[in-house]
Amino acid sequence: MLILLYLSFLTCLTGAIEKNKLSEKIYISLEGSSVCYLRLNRENTYGCKGAESAVGVLFYMDNAARQQWFKNNARQGPYTLLINPTKNFPFTKELMLEIRQYINDKKVNSLLVTYFGNSTVEQFSPESTCPNHKYDLYSNDDSYKDCLDYNWNVQGTNWLNEYFEIPILALYKADQVEKLIDICWKKRNEPKNDQPPQSPLCAVEIKSQMRGAVNAEVCLRRTGKTTNLNGESKELCTIIGARTIISSYPGPLLQEDKVILVLAQYLTLTMFETLAPGANNPLSGMITLLAVAKALKTSEKELQTHGRSIVFMLFGGETLDYLSSTKLVFDMKNKNFFIDKKQIELIVELSQLAGSKDQIYMHTNKINSSVAISQANEKITQKFTEYSKNIAFKEAKNNILPPASLQSFLKWFEVPGVVLADHNTEFINKFYNSRYDTLLDELRDLPFNTSFVNKSFPLAKKISEIAETITQTIYSLATNKTKTVNVDEIYASTHTYSK
C-alpha cells in the first residue's frame, strides 16, 4: 500500500530531465498508514475495496463547519477525505452515512482517518451492537436472537460487517499527517474567504490493491486456477485461521479425570490491518488467565489427589463468529479431541476485566437451563462471591450470556458455566474491537523495563485481586478445600498490553 501526494498541474520543461527527478518534483511519499482490508465469507464481502490507483483532491475535515462547507460547496472532486476524529468531532454513524452518499455520487473515492495514541475520542466501536449474534446460542430463539433483549455494545456502528467501495486507510504517524496538511491542504486546497481554492490543487493517490472478490468460495476457487506469467499459482485470498492454545495440569489427562475449563481469548479484530491493540478485549482476560494459571501451578498435587484437571484454553478468531471455539467443539463431537464432553464439570470464561474499578459481574445462561445446571451455576457464583475481597463479584442482571466462547459449548450440551466480565447489561468498554482499545489512561505509567508488574501499579493490582478470587474459587470447587492465594505480580509484557 502506497500513498503519494502530487500537484495536479504540468510545468513546461526544457532539456533532458531524469525520470526520478521529475517524480521527486511531483510526488511526496507518506509513511505510517494501515489499510482497511477486504474479508470474505461464504455469503458476503466485508471491509474495503482496494484500488490500483485511487486519485482524489484532498479535503481535510476536522470540524462541523468544514463538514458543512464540503457538503454545500465542494465541486472539484473526486475527493480524498481526510477525517480527524476528536471529542468535538466524533466519527458518527451519521457522518459515515453522509460519506456513503458522497461515494455513491462519485464525489469521494477514498478516505483517510487519523489515529493517534493521545486521541480525545470518547467512544468508537466499528463492531455491531450485538457481536456474533448470527452464530450465538440464541440465534434460533425468537425472544432473544439478535439481542432483542440486550444491546451489549450500544455504541457499535457495525462497520466491521459492512462493505465500502473505496479504499480506507488509517494514518498513525503525526508528523506525516502534519506534512499532508501543511503541504497539500493549507498551501493548495484550503478554501479562502469561504471560496473554493484555485488551481493548481493537491491530490492524493492511494495504491492498495485487493484481489479477492464475490465470496470466500469463489475466491479460493480462482486462487487455484489463476497463474502468473511464470506459471506459478497466484494467491487472490488467504484463509483466515487462528490457533487455540491449550495447557493442562496436573500431568497427562486421564479418561476418568473431571475437568474444569478456564477460557479466554487472545486475538481481536478491527477495521485496519495492523491497528488492533485489544487491551481490554481480549487481553485483560488473557493476562488474568495467565495469572490464575501461575497461581494454581502450586496446587498440582492437591488437584491430582482429587482427580481434577484444570485445562486452560486461549482462543483466537472468536470475533469472527466464534471461529476457534466452534472448531474445537466440532473436533470434540467427532472424537478428535483429548477431552470428552462427559469429563467437563465446569467452564469459567474470563472476558473483558479491566473496565470496572471495583466489581466484576458473573454471567450465566438462564434460558432453557435444567434445574441441575441452574443449581450448579448458583453454587459457582456463590463461591466467587465468598472469595471476593476488594473487587466485588456480583451476579449479572441479564438472563443471557454476553458474547463469549462458552456459548459454543452450550450450543452442543448443557454444562455449568460462568462468564466473568467488567460489565453488567452492556459493555463498559467504549472502544470494543476498535483501534482505540488501548487502556491508555490506565497504562500511562506502566514501567517498560520489566516483564513483571507488581501491585503498586493500579491496573496490575486490580487484575491481581481478580486473579486471586478466581484462583481460590477454582481451587475450592476442584478440591472442596480452602487455600489462601496471593498474586504478587502479573506477567504484563509490553508486547501484550499495547501502548
C-alpha positions, 0 to 999 in steps of 0.5 A: 500500500502506497500513498503519494501526494502530487500537484495536479498541474504540468510545468513546461520543461526544457532539456533532458530531465531524469525520470526520478527527478521529475517524480521527486518534483511531483510526488511526496511519499507518506509513511505510517498508514494501515489499510482497511482490508477486504474479508470474505465469507461464504455469503458476503464481502466485508471491509474495503475495496482496494484500488490500483490507483485511487486519485482524489483532491484532498479535503481535510475535515476536522470540524462541523463547519468544514463538514458543512462547507464540503457538503454545500460547496465542494465541486472539484472532486473526486475527493480524498477525505481526510477525517480527524476524529476528536471529542468535538468531532466524533466519527458518527454513524451519521457522518459515515452515512453522509460519506456513503452518499458522497461515494455513491455520487462519485464525489469521494473515492477514498478516505483517510482517518487519523489515529493517534495514541493521545486521541480525545475520542470518547467512544468508537466501536466499528463492531455491531451492537450485538457481536456474533449474534448470527452464530450465538446460542440464541440465534434460533430463539425468537425472544432473544436472537439478535439481542432483542433483549440486550444491546451489549455494545450500544455504541457499535456502528457495525462497520466491521460487517459492512462493505465500502467501495473505496479504499480506507486507510488509517494514518498513525504517524503525526508528523506525516499527517502534519506534512499532508496538511501543511503541504497539500491542504493549507498551501493548495486546497484550503478554501479562502474567504469561504471560496473554493481554492484555485488551481493548481490543487493537491491530490492524493493517490492511494495504491492498495490493491485487493484481489479477492472478490464475490465470496470466500468460495469463489475466491479460493476457487480462482486462487487455484486456477489463476497463474502468473506469467511464470506459471506459478499459482497466484494467491487472490485470498488467504484463509483466515485461521487462528490457533487455540492454545491449550495447557493442562495440569496436573500431568497427562489427562486421564479418561476418568479425570473431571475437568474444569475449563478456564477460557479466554481469548487472545486475538481481536479484530478491527477495521485496519490491518495492523491497528488492533491493540485489544487491551481490554478485549481480549487481553485483560482476560488473557493476562488474568488467565495467565495469572490464575494459571501461575497461581494454581501451578502450586496446587498440582498435587492437591488437584491430582489427589482429587482427580481434577484437571484444570485445562486452560484454553486461549482462543483466537478468531472468536470475533469472527463468529466464534471461529476457534471455539466452534472448531474445537467443539466440532473436533470434540463431537467427532472424537478428535479431541483429548477431552470428552464432553462427559469429563467437563464439570465446569467452564469459567470464561474470563472476558473483558476485566479491566473496565470496572474499578471495583466489581466484576459481574458473573454471567450465566445462561438462564434460558432453557437451563435444567434445574441441575445446571441452574443449581450448579451455576448458583453454587459457582457464583456463590463461591466467587462471591465468598472469595471476593475481597476488594473487587466485588463479584456480583451476579449479572442482571441479564438472563443471557450470556454476553458474547463469549466462547462458552456459548459454543459449548452450550450450543452442543450440551448443557454444562455449568458455566460462568462468564466473568466480565467488567460489565453488567447489561452492556459493555463498559468498554467504549472502544470494543474491537476498535483501534482505540482499545488501548487502556491508555489512561490506565497504562500511562505509567506502566514501567517498560523495563520489566516483564513483571508488574507488581501491585503498586501499579493500579491496573496490575493490582486490580487484575491481581485481586481478580486473579486471586478470587478466581484462583481460590474459587477454582481451587475450592470447587476442584478440591472442596478445600480452602487455600489462601492465594496471593498474586504478587505480580502479573506477567504484563509484557509490553508486547501484550498490553499495547501502548 
